[in-house]
Amino acid sequence: MRAALPKCGRSARRTAWRRVLRAAIAVPLAVIGLVVLASPGTCKDRLAGYAYKDTQDLVALVEDAAALIEAKGDEAFKDFAQKDSKWLNADRYLFAYTLEGVTAFHPLTPGLIGQNVMDLKDMNGKQIIRQITNIGQRPASDASGWVFYLWEDHAQLTPSWKATYVHKAVTPDHKIYVVGSGSYSIKVEKAFIEERVKRAARLLQSAGKDEAFKRFHNRASPFFFLDAYIFVLNEQGETLVDPAYPNRTGRTVIEFQDAVGFFAFKSALRKLEHADEAWVQYLWPKPGASSPSRKLIYVRKVKVGDDVFIVGSDFFLATPIWMRV
């Protein structure tokens, strides 16, 4: 059951219509009507990719912030600094960086403004700001994405995973910022898993097996996120990349059975005989839980030269066991 979608902010709608008008100038009159009809739903469509309201709320906030920067430039930072506003409150705050890694706005640590923090790393050595600014380096003017990193949460005894959504914003005077906000309590979304597996598949095809496998094992890479990781199998169900057992290769998982005797990986491989990707649900004890919890595996079939690899990841669903995926 999906949560109701947050409304796209007024500033986001205004920016969407401005983009529509610019696009309309460049297309024949016969298709202007189609462009106008399709474009206002863009923000809502983006939010619809997420199952949980807290994810949708965070995405909507950052989308609205990017739209305000596009409309007002640096003046938008004054709005973001207003306490007890939608931008800054007990639950949320925004940050902004230049593509060079210089802090443009940070209400909690204003002393960082003007400083280059490109080398900031998380507990695993992951380059947080570099991954954030990499999203801004993408050619699309509305590029966006997620960065996940292990960070100190002052409310917890141990470091926690933080999920940060960022969006590229171009000011009226052509400055480029990456604006974002994060949360320690975001639930793992199917969209997160699918995006990371697809990214891993692209890396495998572009960089080759040796380089890709090395990065999949590296905890400082984007392929370790929210207590999830990338694994790689061959078509016989033997592990080639297995971060759960980093010092072991060739572990056979095809005969793995879940809490009720279901062959999860065998089912996934059968699905891949007729498709390039597959989702499989199974039941497994979650740490701290008294009964089995739902877990999902997402796998993709990737061909590199004459080799076929099965790239995937899995995660525990946050929704109760009796709810459908």
C-alpha positions as CSV (number, residue, x, y, z in Angstrom):
1,M,0.0,0.0,0.0
2,R,1.6,3.2,-1.1
3,A,1.5,6.4,0.9
4,A,-0.2,9.4,-0.5
5,L,2.2,11.5,-2.6
6,P,3.2,14.9,-1.2
7,K,2.2,17.8,-3.4
8,C,4.9,19.3,-5.6
9,G,5.7,22.7,-4.3
10,R,4.6,25.9,-5.9
11,S,8.2,26.8,-6.8
12,A,8.7,23.4,-8.4
13,R,5.6,23.8,-10.5
14,R,6.7,27.3,-11.6
15,T,10.1,25.9,-12.7
16,A,8.4,23.0,-14.5
17,W,6.2,25.4,-16.5
18,R,9.2,27.6,-17.3
19,R,11.0,24.6,-18.7
20,V,7.9,23.7,-20.7
21,L,7.8,27.1,-22.3
22,R,11.4,27.0,-23.2
23,A,10.9,23.5,-24.7
24,A,7.8,24.7,-26.6
25,I,9.9,27.3,-28.4
26,A,12.0,24.6,-29.8
27,V,9.3,22.2,-31.0
28,P,6.6,22.3,-33.7
29,L,3.3,23.8,-32.7
30,A,1.6,20.4,-33.3
31,V,3.4,18.9,-30.3
32,I,3.2,21.8,-27.9
33,G,0.0,20.5,-26.5
34,L,1.5,17.2,-25.8
35,V,4.5,18.7,-24.0
36,V,2.3,20.9,-21.9
37,L,0.0,18.1,-20.9
38,A,2.9,15.7,-20.0
39,S,5.2,18.0,-18.1
40,P,3.3,19.1,-15.0
41,G,3.2,15.5,-13.8
42,T,7.0,15.1,-13.8
43,C,7.5,15.9,-10.1
44,K,4.6,13.6,-9.0
45,D,6.0,10.8,-11.3
46,R,9.4,11.1,-9.6
47,L,7.9,10.7,-6.2
48,A,5.8,7.8,-7.3
49,G,9.0,5.7,-7.6
50,Y,9.2,5.5,-3.8
51,A,6.9,3.4,-1.5
52,Y,7.3,5.4,1.7
53,K,6.1,8.8,2.6
54,D,9.2,9.9,4.5
55,T,11.2,9.2,1.4
56,Q,8.7,11.2,-0.8
57,D,8.8,14.1,1.7
58,L,12.5,14.3,1.6
59,V,12.7,14.2,-2.2
60,A,9.9,16.8,-2.4
61,L,11.7,19.1,0.0
62,V,15.0,19.0,-2.0
63,E,13.2,19.3,-5.4
64,D,11.5,22.5,-4.0
65,A,14.8,23.8,-2.7
66,A,16.4,23.3,-6.1
67,A,13.6,25.1,-7.8
68,L,13.9,28.1,-5.4
69,I,17.6,28.3,-6.1
70,E,16.9,28.3,-9.8
71,A,14.4,31.2,-9.3
72,K,16.2,33.3,-6.7
73,G,19.9,32.3,-6.8
74,D,21.9,32.8,-3.6
75,E,19.0,34.7,-2.1
76,A,17.3,31.3,-1.6
77,F,19.9,30.5,1.2
78,K,18.3,33.2,3.4
79,D,15.0,31.3,3.1
80,F,16.7,28.0,3.9
81,A,18.2,29.6,7.1
82,Q,14.8,30.5,8.6
83,K,14.3,28.4,11.8
84,D,11.1,26.5,12.3
85,S,10.4,26.7,8.5
86,K,9.8,23.8,6.1
87,W,13.5,24.2,5.2
88,L,15.0,24.2,8.7
89,N,13.4,22.5,11.7
90,A,13.9,19.7,14.3
91,D,13.7,17.1,11.5
92,R,15.3,18.6,8.4
93,Y,17.9,21.0,7.2
94,L,19.4,21.7,3.8
95,F,23.0,22.0,2.6
96,A,24.5,23.2,-0.7
97,Y,27.9,22.8,-2.3
98,T,29.6,24.0,-5.5
99,L,30.8,21.4,-8.0
100,E,34.4,22.1,-6.6
101,G,33.3,20.9,-3.1
102,V,33.1,24.3,-1.5
103,T,30.3,24.7,1.1
104,A,27.8,27.3,-0.1
105,F,25.2,26.8,2.7
106,H,25.0,24.8,5.9
107,P,22.8,26.1,8.7
108,L,24.2,23.7,11.4
109,T,27.8,24.4,10.8
110,P,28.0,27.9,9.2
111,G,31.8,28.0,9.8
112,L,32.1,25.6,6.9
113,I,30.7,28.1,4.4
114,G,33.4,29.0,1.9
115,Q,35.6,26.0,2.8
116,N,36.5,23.2,0.4
117,V,35.3,19.9,2.0
118,M,35.8,17.7,-1.0
119,D,38.0,15.3,1.0
120,L,35.3,14.6,3.7
121,K,35.0,10.8,4.2
122,D,32.6,8.6,6.2
123,M,33.5,5.8,8.7
124,N,34.4,3.4,5.8
125,G,36.5,6.0,3.9
126,K,33.7,6.8,1.4
127,Q,34.2,10.2,-0.2
128,I,30.9,11.8,0.7
129,I,31.2,15.2,-0.9
130,R,32.8,13.9,-4.0
131,Q,29.9,11.5,-4.5
132,I,27.5,14.4,-3.9
133,T,29.2,16.7,-6.4
134,N,29.5,13.9,-9.0
135,I,25.7,14.1,-9.3
136,G,26.1,17.8,-10.1
137,Q,28.7,17.0,-12.7
138,R,26.1,15.1,-14.8
139,P,25.1,17.0,-17.9
140,A,21.4,17.2,-17.2
141,S,20.4,20.5,-15.6
142,D,18.0,18.6,-13.2
143,A,20.3,15.8,-12.3
144,S,19.5,14.1,-8.9
145,G,20.4,11.1,-6.9
146,W,21.1,9.4,-3.6
147,V,24.3,9.1,-1.5
148,F,24.5,6.7,1.4
149,Y,27.2,6.9,4.0
150,L,28.0,5.7,7.6
151,W,28.0,8.7,9.9
152,E,28.0,9.5,13.6
153,D,24.4,10.0,14.8
154,H,24.6,11.8,18.2
155,A,21.4,10.0,19.3
156,Q,23.0,6.6,18.8
157,L,25.9,4.8,20.5
158,T,27.3,3.6,17.1
159,P,27.5,5.1,13.6
160,S,24.3,4.9,11.5
161,W,23.6,4.9,7.8
162,K,22.5,8.3,6.5
163,A,20.5,8.6,3.2
164,T,21.0,11.9,1.4
165,Y,19.0,13.0,-1.6
166,V,20.7,15.7,-3.7
167,H,19.6,17.8,-6.7
168,K,21.5,19.9,-9.2
169,A,20.4,23.6,-9.4
170,V,21.5,26.3,-11.8
171,T,21.0,29.9,-10.7
172,P,19.8,32.7,-12.9
173,D,23.4,33.9,-13.1
174,H,24.5,30.4,-14.1
175,K,26.1,29.3,-10.9
176,I,25.8,25.6,-10.3
177,Y,25.0,24.1,-6.9
178,V,24.2,20.7,-5.5
179,V,21.5,21.1,-2.8
180,G,20.4,18.2,-0.6
181,S,19.1,16.9,2.7
182,G,19.5,13.7,4.5
183,S,17.9,11.4,7.1
184,Y,19.0,8.6,9.5
185,S,15.6,7.0,9.4
186,I,14.9,6.5,5.7
187,K,13.5,3.0,5.0
188,V,15.3,0.9,2.3
189,E,13.4,1.4,-0.9
190,K,13.2,-1.1,-3.8
191,A,14.3,1.9,-6.0
192,F,17.6,2.2,-4.0
193,I,18.4,-1.5,-4.6
194,E,17.5,-1.5,-8.2
195,E,19.5,1.7,-9.0
196,R,22.7,0.3,-7.3
197,V,22.4,-3.1,-9.0
198,K,22.0,-1.4,-12.4
199,R,25.0,0.9,-11.6
200,A,27.0,-2.2,-10.7
201,A,26.0,-3.9,-14.0
202,R,27.1,-0.8,-16.0
203,L,30.4,-0.8,-14.2
204,L,31.0,-4.5,-14.9
205,Q,30.3,-3.9,-18.6
206,S,32.4,-0.7,-18.9
207,A,35.4,-1.5,-16.6
208,G,35.6,-5.2,-16.9
209,K,35.4,-8.0,-14.3
210,D,38.7,-7.4,-12.4
211,E,38.1,-3.7,-11.7
212,A,34.4,-4.0,-11.0
213,F,34.9,-6.9,-8.6
214,K,37.5,-4.9,-6.7
215,R,35.1,-2.0,-6.3
216,F,32.3,-4.2,-5.2
217,H,34.4,-5.5,-2.3
218,N,35.5,-2.0,-1.3
219,R,33.4,-0.6,1.6
220,A,34.3,2.9,0.6
221,S,32.5,2.5,-2.8
222,P,28.9,3.3,-3.5
223,F,28.2,-0.4,-3.6
224,F,28.0,-0.7,0.2
225,F,24.9,1.2,1.4
226,L,22.2,0.9,4.1
227,D,23.6,-2.5,5.3
228,A,23.2,-3.8,1.8
229,Y,25.9,-4.7,-0.8
230,I,26.4,-6.1,-4.3
231,F,27.0,-9.8,-4.9
232,V,27.9,-11.5,-8.2
233,L,27.1,-15.1,-9.1
234,N,27.8,-17.3,-12.1
235,E,24.9,-19.1,-13.9
236,Q,25.5,-22.1,-11.7
237,G,24.7,-20.1,-8.5
238,E,28.3,-20.0,-7.3
239,T,29.6,-16.7,-5.7
240,L,32.2,-14.7,-7.5
241,V,31.8,-11.5,-5.3
242,D,30.5,-12.3,-1.8
243,P,31.0,-9.5,0.7
244,A,29.2,-11.5,3.3
245,Y,32.2,-13.9,3.2
246,P,35.0,-11.7,1.8
247,N,37.8,-14.3,2.1
248,R,35.8,-17.0,0.4
249,T,34.8,-17.5,-3.3
250,G,32.8,-20.2,-5.0
251,R,30.2,-20.6,-2.2
252,T,27.1,-22.3,-3.7
253,V,23.9,-20.5,-2.9
254,I,21.5,-22.2,-5.4
255,E,20.5,-24.7,-2.7
256,F,19.9,-22.0,-0.1
257,Q,16.5,-22.4,1.6
258,D,14.6,-19.7,3.5
259,A,12.8,-20.1,6.8
260,V,9.9,-22.1,5.2
261,G,12.1,-24.1,2.8
262,F,11.8,-21.9,-0.3
263,F,14.7,-22.0,-2.7
264,A,15.2,-18.2,-3.2
265,F,18.3,-18.1,-5.4
266,K,17.1,-21.1,-7.5
267,S,13.9,-19.3,-8.2
268,A,15.8,-16.2,-9.2
269,L,18.0,-18.0,-11.6
270,R,15.0,-19.7,-13.2
271,K,13.3,-16.3,-13.7
272,L,16.5,-15.1,-15.4
273,E,16.2,-17.9,-18.0
274,H,13.4,-15.8,-19.6
275,A,14.3,-12.3,-18.5
276,D,17.2,-9.9,-17.9
277,E,16.1,-9.0,-14.3
278,A,14.1,-10.6,-11.5
279,W,12.7,-9.9,-8.0
280,V,12.3,-12.8,-5.5
281,Q,10.8,-12.6,-2.0
282,Y,11.8,-14.9,0.8
283,L,11.5,-15.2,4.6
284,W,14.6,-14.8,6.8
285,P,15.2,-14.0,10.5
286,K,16.0,-10.3,10.9
287,P,18.4,-9.5,13.7
288,G,16.4,-8.7,16.8
289,A,13.2,-10.1,15.4
290,S,11.3,-13.0,17.0
291,S,9.9,-14.3,13.7
292,P,11.0,-14.4,10.0
293,S,10.8,-11.2,8.1
294,R,10.3,-10.5,4.4
295,K,13.4,-10.1,2.3
296,L,13.7,-9.2,-1.4
297,I,16.4,-10.2,-3.8
298,Y,16.9,-8.2,-7.0
299,V,19.2,-9.7,-9.7
300,R,20.2,-8.7,-13.2
301,K,21.8,-10.9,-15.9
302,V,24.9,-9.2,-17.4
303,K,27.0,-10.4,-20.3
304,V,30.6,-9.3,-20.6
305,G,32.3,-10.9,-23.7
306,D,31.6,-14.6,-23.5
307,D,30.9,-14.5,-19.7
308,V,27.5,-14.2,-18.1
309,F,27.2,-12.8,-14.6
310,I,24.3,-12.5,-12.2
311,V,24.6,-9.2,-10.3
312,G,22.3,-8.6,-7.4
313,S,21.5,-7.3,-3.9
314,D,18.9,-8.0,-1.2
315,F,17.3,-6.2,1.7
316,F,14.8,-6.6,4.5
317,L,11.4,-5.0,3.8
318,A,10.2,-2.4,6.3
319,T,6.5,-3.2,5.7
320,P,4.8,-5.9,7.8
321,I,4.9,-9.5,6.6
322,W,1.2,-9.6,5.7
323,M,1.4,-6.6,3.3
324,R,2.1,-7.2,-0.4
325,V,5.2,-5.9,-2.1
